[in-house]
């Protein structure tokens, strides 16, 4: 007789969204290599935040050239690269992430972390929040997470928001962000150094 399945966190990474938000909204240009998230840190944070194993799924549009060096690096970091293709008018990464969120809701168990700012995922994330005993979180830049996702956090407090820089510590350099700082996290030395 098999015992209950071990809890795990399913980490879904919308790499295009994170990269576009970082480059377009924060930097105003394509990020330099040292300005990109350290995905090993994201995976480790996902493991540590709920103290359980992580299954990392990194969704990539492979309709054009496949970034094989990046795919190999993700594999070495214990992510499963999900390479997708389709017509140019289809957002294949969004479609695949939505289908995965819907499948997780049907499955009825498993904690979920979504690394994205995209409000298109809000209905599927809301459906996950209806599952009993399931923890659901979003990783991104807190001030840039879509209002549809942020509203899920404030509506019932069930959705947890984790800041990619402040909470996760995914960067090796400080990003040029303007944001509201909770007073308990305010450090005047960051202004004086």
C-alpha positions in Angstrom: 0.0 0.0 0.0 1.5 3.3 -1.1 1.6 6.2 1.3 0.7 9.8 0.5 2.7 11.4 -2.3 5.5 13.7 -1.0 4.6 17.4 -1.4 6.5 19.3 -4.0 6.6 22.8 -5.5 6.0 23.1 -9.2 7.9 26.1 -10.4 6.8 27.5 -13.7 9.1 30.1 -15.3 7.8 32.4 -18.0 11.4 33.3 -19.1 10.3 35.6 -21.9 8.1 37.7 -19.5 10.8 38.0 -16.9 13.3 39.0 -19.5 11.0 41.5 -21.3 10.0 43.1 -18.0 13.6 43.4 -16.8 14.8 44.8 -20.1 11.7 46.9 -21.1 10.4 48.2 -17.8 13.5 48.4 -15.6 16.6 48.8 -17.7 15.2 50.3 -21.0 17.5 48.0 -22.9 18.6 44.4 -23.4 20.0 43.2 -20.0 23.7 42.5 -19.8 24.6 39.0 -18.7 25.4 40.1 -15.1 21.9 41.8 -15.0 20.0 38.6 -15.7 18.5 36.5 -12.9 20.5 33.6 -11.6 18.1 30.8 -12.2 19.9 28.5 -9.7 19.0 31.0 -7.0 15.4 31.1 -8.1 15.2 27.3 -7.9 16.8 27.2 -4.5 14.5 29.9 -3.2 11.5 27.9 -4.5 12.8 24.9 -2.6 13.5 26.8 0.6 10.4 29.0 0.8 8.1 26.0 1.5 10.8 23.6 2.5 10.1 20.9 -0.1 11.5 19.5 -3.4 11.0 21.6 -6.5 10.1 20.6 -10.1 11.4 23.5 -12.2 9.7 23.9 -15.6 11.3 26.7 -17.8 9.1 27.5 -20.8 10.9 28.8 -23.9 9.7 29.7 -27.4 11.7 27.6 -29.8 9.9 28.6 -33.0 13.1 30.2 -34.2 16.6 29.4 -33.2 16.9 27.2 -30.1 19.4 28.7 -27.6 21.1 25.3 -26.9 23.7 26.7 -24.5 21.0 28.2 -22.4 18.9 25.0 -22.6 22.0 23.0 -21.5 22.6 25.4 -18.6 19.0 25.1 -17.5 19.3 21.3 -17.5 22.4 21.5 -15.4 20.5 23.6 -12.9 17.9 20.9 -12.7 15.2 22.7 -14.7 13.2 21.0 -17.3 13.3 23.2 -20.4 10.0 23.1 -22.2 10.7 24.0 -25.8 7.6 25.2 -27.7 6.9 26.1 -31.3 3.9 27.3 -33.2 2.6 30.0 -35.6 4.0 33.5 -35.1 0.6 34.8 -34.0 0.4 32.4 -31.1 2.0 33.1 -27.8 3.1 29.5 -27.4 4.7 30.0 -23.9 1.6 31.6 -22.5 -0.6 28.9 -24.0 1.6 26.2 -22.5 1.8 27.8 -19.1 -2.0 28.3 -19.0 -2.6 24.6 -19.9 -0.1 23.6 -17.2 -1.9 25.7 -14.6 -5.2 24.3 -15.6 -3.8 20.7 -15.4 -2.5 21.5 -11.9 -5.9 22.7 -10.8 -7.5 19.5 -12.1 -4.8 17.4 -10.4 -5.9 18.9 -7.1 -2.6 18.9 -5.2 0.9 20.4 -5.5 2.1 23.8 -4.5 2.7 26.2 -7.4 5.1 29.1 -7.9 4.7 31.1 -11.1 7.6 33.3 -12.2 5.8 35.9 -14.4 4.1 39.3 -14.3 1.5 38.4 -16.8 -2.2 39.1 -15.8 -3.4 36.7 -18.5 -2.6 33.9 -15.9 -4.8 35.4 -13.2 -7.9 33.3 -13.8 -5.9 30.1 -13.8 -4.0 31.2 -10.7 -7.3 32.0 -9.0 -8.6 28.5 -9.8 -5.5 27.1 -8.1 -6.2 29.1 -5.0 -9.6 27.3 -4.7 -7.7 24.0 -4.1 -7.7 23.0 -0.4 -4.3 23.1 1.3 -2.5 24.3 -1.8 0.1 27.1 -1.6 0.4 29.4 -4.6 2.8 32.1 -5.2 4.1 34.5 -7.9 7.7 35.5 -8.3 8.5 38.8 -10.1 9.2 42.4 -9.5 6.5 43.3 -7.0 5.8 46.8 -8.5 5.5 45.3 -12.0 3.3 42.3 -11.3 0.0 42.8 -13.1 -2.8 44.2 -11.1 -4.9 41.1 -11.8 -2.4 39.0 -10.0 -1.7 41.5 -7.3 -5.5 41.7 -6.6 -5.5 38.0 -5.9 -3.0 38.6 -3.1 -5.0 41.4 -1.6 -8.4 39.7 -2.1 -8.0 36.8 0.2 -4.3 36.7 1.1 -4.0 33.2 -0.3 -1.6 34.2 -3.1 1.9 35.0 -2.0 4.0 37.5 -3.9 7.8 37.1 -3.8 10.0 39.8 -5.2 12.6 38.5 -7.6 15.3 40.8 -6.4 14.5 41.5 -2.7 13.0 38.2 -1.5 14.6 35.7 -3.9 18.0 37.4 -4.3 18.2 36.4 -7.9 20.7 39.1 -9.0 24.3 39.7 -8.4 24.0 43.4 -9.1 21.5 46.0 -7.8 18.8 46.9 -10.3 17.7 50.5 -10.9 14.3 50.2 -9.4 12.0 52.8 -7.9 9.6 51.1 -5.5 7.8 51.3 -2.3 9.9 49.9 0.6 8.1 48.4 3.6 9.4 50.2 6.6 10.6 47.0 8.3 12.9 46.5 5.2 14.1 50.0 5.0 17.9 50.3 5.3 19.3 53.8 5.2 22.8 52.5 4.3 21.5 51.6 0.9 21.0 55.3 0.3 24.3 56.3 1.8 26.7 53.9 0.1 
